Amino acid sequence: MNVGEVAALAGVTVRTLHHYDRIGLLSPSGRTAAGYRRYSAADLDRLHQVLLYRELGFPLEEVATLLDDPSADPAEHLRRQHRLLRDRLERTRAMVAAVEKEMEARQMGISLTPQERFEVFGEHDPERYEAEVQERWGDTDAYRESSRRAAAYSKEDWVRIKGEGEDLTRRMAEALRAGVAPDSAQGMDLAEEARQQICRWFYDCPPQVHAALGRMYVEDERFTATYEKAAPGLAQWVSTAVQANAARQG
């Protein structure tokens, strides 16, 4: 193949191939009678290796050293390139995940920096299920109102919200351990406090809407796991208390 054909095949410029020839990185095996470069199949194989290493960020001098190493066979080059490409793929995936999380956070409206979100929420990622939430409730007034309010909250606001939620969960767990019935006045009052927290911080949550949320605490294993960490059986206790409170309010 002539230099123009090789350039078109490999997606590089003729000037690049000329440069590779001048520095001895890729010299064509043959020349025509008029002195034009002619590339063999072996030359194309070497060009492929050069371009792979260049894509991986190796400088030309190091590429030449690697390819001219008499102890390295073609299979070794492929193994090295495969390993490096896999490493790059993992880094790229991690970067994609980080960008997607930031996109979700902006979409959700939590206007905290990544460091602030970690300081507030720790390992719990408030945007982890945002795509699912948006799919299920994205067209509701409650979702829109929650997103609007969340966008205005500062780090201090989120610390307060998180603290209130943890305190209420702790008191519910204490009531469970003390043998308080979830449909008792005390149990229903705690459920009403939870409903008022939602209304105060996120959206208007009527009793029947709260009752539907209460059912999710035992129907969705992710909600269940959150409460079970505080106390075994707490998810069912809270669910019953929430639904009893909704019935109390008609």
Contacts in CASP RR format, 6 or more apart in sequence:
PFRMAT RR
TARGET T0000
AUTHOR 0000-0000-0000
METHOD contacts of the structure
MODEL  1
MNVGEVAALAGVTVRTLHHYDRIGLLSPSGRTAAGYRRYSAADLDRLHQV
LLYRELGFPLEEVATLLDDPSADPAEHLRRQHRLLRDRLERTRAMVAAVE
KEMEARQMGISLTPQERFEVFGEHDPERYEAEVQERWGDTDAYRESSRRA
AAYSKEDWVRIKGEGEDLTRRMAEALRAGVAPDSAQGMDLAEEARQQICR
WFYDCPPQVHAALGRMYVEDERFTATYEKAAPGLAQWVSTAVQANAARQG
1 9 0 8 1.000
1 38 0 8 1.000
1 39 0 8 1.000
1 44 0 8 1.000
2 36 0 8 1.000
2 37 0 8 1.000
2 38 0 8 1.000
2 39 0 8 1.000
3 14 0 8 1.000
3 17 0 8 1.000
3 18 0 8 1.000
3 28 0 8 1.000
3 36 0 8 1.000
3 37 0 8 1.000
3 39 0 8 1.000
4 14 0 8 1.000
4 17 0 8 1.000
6 17 0 8 1.000
6 39 0 8 1.000
6 43 0 8 1.000
6 44 0 8 1.000
6 47 0 8 1.000
7 13 0 8 1.000
7 14 0 8 1.000
7 16 0 8 1.000
7 17 0 8 1.000
9 44 0 8 1.000
10 44 0 8 1.000
10 47 0 8 1.000
10 48 0 8 1.000
10 51 0 8 1.000
12 51 0 8 1.000
17 26 0 8 1.000
17 37 0 8 1.000
17 47 0 8 1.000
20 26 0 8 1.000
20 27 0 8 1.000
20 47 0 8 1.000
20 50 0 8 1.000
20 60 0 8 1.000
21 27 0 8 1.000
21 28 0 8 1.000
21 37 0 8 1.000
23 60 0 8 1.000
23 64 0 8 1.000
24 64 0 8 1.000
25 50 0 8 1.000
25 60 0 8 1.000
25 63 0 8 1.000
25 64 0 8 1.000
25 67 0 8 1.000
26 43 0 8 1.000
26 46 0 8 1.000
26 47 0 8 1.000
26 50 0 8 1.000
28 37 0 8 1.000
28 38 0 8 1.000
28 39 0 8 1.000
28 40 0 8 1.000
28 43 0 8 1.000
29 38 0 8 1.000
29 39 0 8 1.000
29 40 0 8 1.000
29 42 0 8 1.000
29 43 0 8 1.000
30 37 0 8 1.000
30 38 0 8 1.000
30 39 0 8 1.000
30 40 0 8 1.000
31 37 0 8 1.000
31 38 0 8 1.000
32 38 0 8 1.000
39 47 0 8 1.000
45 74 0 8 1.000
46 67 0 8 1.000
49 63 0 8 1.000
49 67 0 8 1.000
49 74 0 8 1.000
49 77 0 8 1.000
49 81 0 8 1.000
50 63 0 8 1.000
50 67 0 8 1.000
52 81 0 8 1.000
53 62 0 8 1.000
53 63 0 8 1.000
53 66 0 8 1.000
53 67 0 8 1.000
53 81 0 8 1.000
54 60 0 8 1.000
54 63 0 8 1.000
56 81 0 8 1.000
56 84 0 8 1.000
56 85 0 8 1.000
56 88 0 8 1.000
58 66 0 8 1.000
66 72 0 8 1.000
66 77 0 8 1.000
66 80 0 8 1.000
67 77 0 8 1.000
101 125 0 8 1.000
101 127 0 8 1.000
102 114 0 8 1.000
104 127 0 8 1.000
104 130 0 8 1.000
104 131 0 8 1.000
105 112 0 8 1.000
105 117 0 8 1.000
105 127 0 8 1.000
105 130 0 8 1.000
107 130 0 8 1.000
107 134 0 8 1.000
108 126 0 8 1.000
108 127 0 8 1.000
108 130 0 8 1.000
108 147 0 8 1.000
108 150 0 8 1.000
109 147 0 8 1.000
109 150 0 8 1.000
109 151 0 8 1.000
110 117 0 8 1.000
110 126 0 8 1.000
110 127 0 8 1.000
110 150 0 8 1.000
110 151 0 8 1.000
110 153 0 8 1.000
110 158 0 8 1.000
111 151 0 8 1.000
111 152 0 8 1.000
111 153 0 8 1.000
112 120 0 8 1.000
112 155 0 8 1.000
112 158 0 8 1.000
116 155 0 8 1.000
117 125 0 8 1.000
117 126 0 8 1.000
119 155 0 8 1.000
120 155 0 8 1.000
120 158 0 8 1.000
120 159 0 8 1.000
120 162 0 8 1.000
121 158 0 8 1.000
121 162 0 8 1.000
129 222 0 8 1.000
133 143 0 8 1.000
134 143 0 8 1.000
137 143 0 8 1.000
138 144 0 8 1.000
141 203 0 8 1.000
142 202 0 8 1.000
142 203 0 8 1.000
142 204 0 8 1.000
142 205 0 8 1.000
142 209 0 8 1.000
143 203 0 8 1.000
145 202 0 8 1.000
145 203 0 8 1.000
145 204 0 8 1.000
146 202 0 8 1.000
146 203 0 8 1.000
149 201 0 8 1.000
149 202 0 8 1.000
149 203 0 8 1.000
150 202 0 8 1.000
153 161 0 8 1.000
161 201 0 8 1.000
164 197 0 8 1.000
165 197 0 8 1.000
168 190 0 8 1.000
168 193 0 8 1.000
168 194 0 8 1.000
168 197 0 8 1.000
169 227 0 8 1.000
169 230 0 8 1.000
169 234 0 8 1.000
170 230 0 8 1.000
171 190 0 8 1.000
172 187 0 8 1.000
172 190 0 8 1.000
172 230 0 8 1.000
172 234 0 8 1.000
172 237 0 8 1.000
172 238 0 8 1.000
172 241 0 8 1.000
173 230 0 8 1.000
173 231 0 8 1.000
173 234 0 8 1.000
175 186 0 8 1.000
175 187 0 8 1.000
175 190 0 8 1.000
175 237 0 8 1.000
176 182 0 8 1.000
176 231 0 8 1.000
176 233 0 8 1.000
176 234 0 8 1.000
176 237 0 8 1.000
177 231 0 8 1.000
180 186 0 8 1.000
180 187 0 8 1.000
181 187 0 8 1.000
182 188 0 8 1.000
182 191 0 8 1.000
182 236 0 8 1.000
182 237 0 8 1.000
182 238 0 8 1.000
182 239 0 8 1.000
182 240 0 8 1.000
182 241 0 8 1.000
182 244 0 8 1.000
183 240 0 8 1.000
183 241 0 8 1.000
183 244 0 8 1.000
187 241 0 8 1.000
187 244 0 8 1.000
187 245 0 8 1.000
188 241 0 8 1.000
188 244 0 8 1.000
188 245 0 8 1.000
188 248 0 8 1.000
189 245 0 8 1.000
190 241 0 8 1.000
191 210 0 8 1.000
191 238 0 8 1.000
191 241 0 8 1.000
191 242 0 8 1.000
191 244 0 8 1.000
191 245 0 8 1.000
192 245 0 8 1.000
194 210 0 8 1.000
194 238 0 8 1.000
194 242 0 8 1.000
195 205 0 8 1.000
195 207 0 8 1.000
195 210 0 8 1.000
195 242 0 8 1.000
195 245 0 8 1.000
198 205 0 8 1.000
198 210 0 8 1.000
199 205 0 8 1.000
205 213 0 8 1.000
207 245 0 8 1.000
207 246 0 8 1.000
207 249 0 8 1.000
207 250 0 8 1.000
208 246 0 8 1.000
210 242 0 8 1.000
210 245 0 8 1.000
210 246 0 8 1.000
211 242 0 8 1.000
211 243 0 8 1.000
211 246 0 8 1.000
211 247 0 8 1.000
213 242 0 8 1.000
214 238 0 8 1.000
214 239 0 8 1.000
214 242 0 8 1.000
214 243 0 8 1.000
215 239 0 8 1.000
215 243 0 8 1.000
216 223 0 8 1.000
217 223 0 8 1.000
217 224 0 8 1.000
217 227 0 8 1.000
217 235 0 8 1.000
217 236 0 8 1.000
217 238 0 8 1.000
217 239 0 8 1.000
217 242 0 8 1.000
218 224 0 8 1.000
218 235 0 8 1.000
218 236 0 8 1.000
218 239 0 8 1.000
223 235 0 8 1.000
224 235 0 8 1.000
226 235 0 8 1.000
227 233 0 8 1.000
227 234 0 8 1.000
227 235 0 8 1.000
227 238 0 8 1.000
228 234 0 8 1.000
228 235 0 8 1.000
END
